[in-house]
């Protein structure tokens, strides 16, 4: 298990390296990879998290690792709060072997996810992140079973009501305002505060600010 950040630069932001563990203009995600044998890899799980604190990490671990499971993690202190799972801590800074080799598969998952984001979507947007992560997990977990994946997709499609383009994107002011309110609920508290402060300062609607920050 590990965590990674996906930057979401605004239009006016310059391209810069760095940022570390800051939550500013970054979407944090947690990932888990199932190992098979000594070198194989099985299913994966990905989820959005607010930050790298125990309050964010522990619920993800509990939801995606059975009690008694052996977890291979880094030295992040948040994992100390995980109960009922055996932890094997690996600190990359104490080793001469690079982290992407010591913890190969989780780094492969994150690298493929980010490459997919840039190549297919030209960058993720925060409001659609959950859908992107679900699609990537679905594709990865069925990558060797094409026919099973297609059958599963057809089965899901048969159970869902018809969805129109307009029902997805919306076109009314009321719908847009309600949609933005729901998005802000999912955003990190820091970003909600920024949106509200900017809207008050410039005397514009929060919808306008959210669009500029998206």
C-alpha positions in Angstrom: 0.0 0.0 0.0 1.1 3.5 -0.7 -0.2 7.0 -1.5 0.5 9.4 -4.4 -0.6 12.9 -5.5 -2.0 14.0 -8.8 -1.5 17.7 -9.4 -4.3 19.7 -10.9 -2.8 23.0 -12.0 -5.0 26.0 -12.6 -4.9 27.8 -15.9 -2.7 30.6 -14.5 -0.3 28.4 -12.6 3.2 28.0 -13.8 4.6 24.5 -14.3 6.9 23.9 -11.3 8.4 20.9 -9.6 8.0 20.1 -5.9 5.2 20.5 -3.6 6.0 17.5 -1.3 3.1 16.5 1.0 1.2 19.8 0.5 -2.5 19.5 -0.3 -2.5 22.7 -2.3 -3.4 22.0 -6.0 -2.9 18.2 -5.4 -5.4 15.3 -5.3 -4.2 12.6 -3.0 -5.0 9.0 -3.7 -4.3 5.8 -1.8 -3.6 2.5 -3.6 -3.4 -1.1 -2.7 -2.0 -4.0 -4.8 -2.6 -7.7 -4.2 0.5 -9.8 -4.5 0.4 -13.3 -5.9 3.3 -15.6 -5.1 6.7 -14.0 -5.0 6.5 -11.8 -8.1 3.0 -11.8 -9.4 0.3 -9.2 -9.0 -3.5 -9.5 -8.7 -6.2 -7.0 -8.1 -5.8 -3.4 -7.1 -7.9 -0.8 -5.3 -7.7 3.0 -5.6 -9.5 5.8 -3.7 -9.4 9.5 -3.2 -8.1 10.6 0.2 -8.0 14.1 1.7 -4.3 13.8 2.9 -1.8 11.3 4.3 -3.1 11.5 7.8 -4.3 8.5 9.8 -7.9 9.7 9.5 -7.6 9.2 5.7 -5.3 6.2 5.5 -6.9 3.9 8.1 -10.5 3.8 6.6 -8.9 2.9 3.2 -6.9 0.1 4.7 -9.9 -1.3 6.7 -12.1 -1.2 3.5 -9.6 -2.9 1.3 -7.5 -5.3 3.4 -9.0 -8.2 5.4 -8.1 -8.6 9.1 -4.9 -10.6 9.5 -3.6 -9.6 6.0 0.1 -8.8 5.7 0.6 -5.2 4.5 3.8 -3.9 2.9 4.0 -0.2 3.4 6.5 2.6 3.7 7.5 4.3 7.0 4.5 6.7 7.0 3.4 7.0 10.7 -0.3 7.0 9.7 -0.1 3.2 9.2 0.7 2.7 12.9 -3.0 3.3 13.6 -4.1 0.4 11.5 -5.3 -2.5 13.7 -5.6 -6.2 13.0 -3.2 -6.2 10.0 0.4 -7.3 10.0 2.7 -4.5 8.8 6.0 -4.9 7.0 7.6 -1.5 6.9 10.0 -0.6 4.2 11.8 2.8 4.3 13.2 3.6 0.9 15.6 6.2 2.3 17.4 3.5 4.3 18.1 1.4 1.2 20.4 1.7 -1.7 17.8 0.1 -4.0 15.3 2.7 -5.5 11.7 2.8 -4.1 10.2 1.9 -7.5 12.1 -1.4 -7.3 11.6 -2.2 -3.6 7.8 -1.5 -3.9 7.5 -2.3 -7.6 3.9 -2.9 -8.3 2.3 0.0 -6.5 4.6 2.3 -8.3 3.7 0.6 -11.6 0.0 1.2 -10.8 0.5 4.9 -10.0 2.8 5.4 -13.0 0.3 3.8 -15.4 -2.6 5.7 -13.9 -0.8 9.1 -14.4 0.3 8.2 -17.9 -3.3 7.2 -18.7 -4.5 10.5 -17.2 -2.1 12.5 -19.4 -2.4 10.5 -22.6 -6.2 9.9 -22.6 -7.7 12.8 -20.6 -4.9 15.3 -20.8 -5.0 15.6 -17.0 -7.6 14.6 -14.4 -10.1 17.1 -12.9 -11.0 16.8 -9.3 -14.8 16.6 -9.8 -14.4 13.5 -12.1 -11.7 11.8 -10.2 -13.8 9.0 -8.6 -15.1 8.0 -12.0 -11.6 7.9 -13.4 -10.3 5.8 -10.5 -13.2 3.3 -10.8 -12.6 2.9 -14.5 -8.9 2.3 -14.1 -9.5 -0.3 -11.4 -12.1 -2.0 -13.5 -9.7 -2.2 -16.5 -6.7 -3.3 -14.5 -8.5 -6.1 -12.6 -9.9 -7.5 -15.8 -6.9 -6.9 -18.1 -6.4 -10.6 -18.7 -10.1 -11.5 -19.0 -11.4 -9.4 -21.9 -14.6 -11.5 -22.4 -15.4 -11.5 -18.7 -14.9 -7.7 -18.6 -17.3 -7.2 -21.6 -19.9 -9.5 -20.0 -19.7 -7.5 -16.8 -20.0 -4.2 -18.6 -23.1 -5.4 -20.5 -24.6 -6.7 -17.3 -24.1 -3.4 -15.6 -25.6 -1.6 -18.6 -28.7 -3.7 -18.5 -29.4 -2.8 -14.9 -29.0 1.0 -15.4 -31.6 3.4 -16.6 -30.8 5.2 -19.9 -28.5 8.2 -19.4 -28.5 11.1 -21.8 -25.7 13.6 -22.4 -27.8 16.4 -20.9 -28.4 14.4 -17.7 -24.6 14.1 -17.3 -23.5 17.6 -18.0 -26.7 19.6 -17.2 -27.6 22.9 -18.6 -29.6 24.9 -16.1 -28.3 27.4 -13.6 -30.0 25.6 -10.7 -28.5 22.3 -11.7 -25.1 23.8 -12.0 -25.3 25.5 -8.6 -26.4 22.2 -6.9 -23.7 20.3 -8.7 -21.0 22.7 -7.5 -22.3 22.5 -3.9 -22.0 18.7 -4.1 -18.5 19.0 -5.5 -17.4 21.4 -2.8 -18.6 18.9 -0.2 -16.1 16.4 -1.6 -13.2 18.9 -1.8 -10.6 19.3 0.9 -11.7 21.9 3.5 -8.7 24.1 2.5 -10.1 24.4 -1.0 -13.7 25.1 0.2 -12.3 27.9 2.3 -10.4 29.3 -0.7 -13.4 29.2 -2.9 -15.6 31.0 -0.4 -13.0 33.7 0.4 -12.4 34.4 -3.3 -16.1 34.5 -4.1 -16.6 37.0 -1.2 -13.6 39.2 -2.1 -14.4 39.4 -5.9 -18.2 39.5 -5.3 -18.9 36.6 -7.7 -20.7 33.4 -7.3 -18.9 30.3 -6.0 -19.7 28.6 -9.3 -17.5 31.1 -11.1 -14.6 30.6 -8.7 -14.9 26.8 -8.9 -14.7 26.9 -12.7 -11.5 28.9 -12.5 -9.9 26.6 -10.0 -11.0 23.4 -11.9 
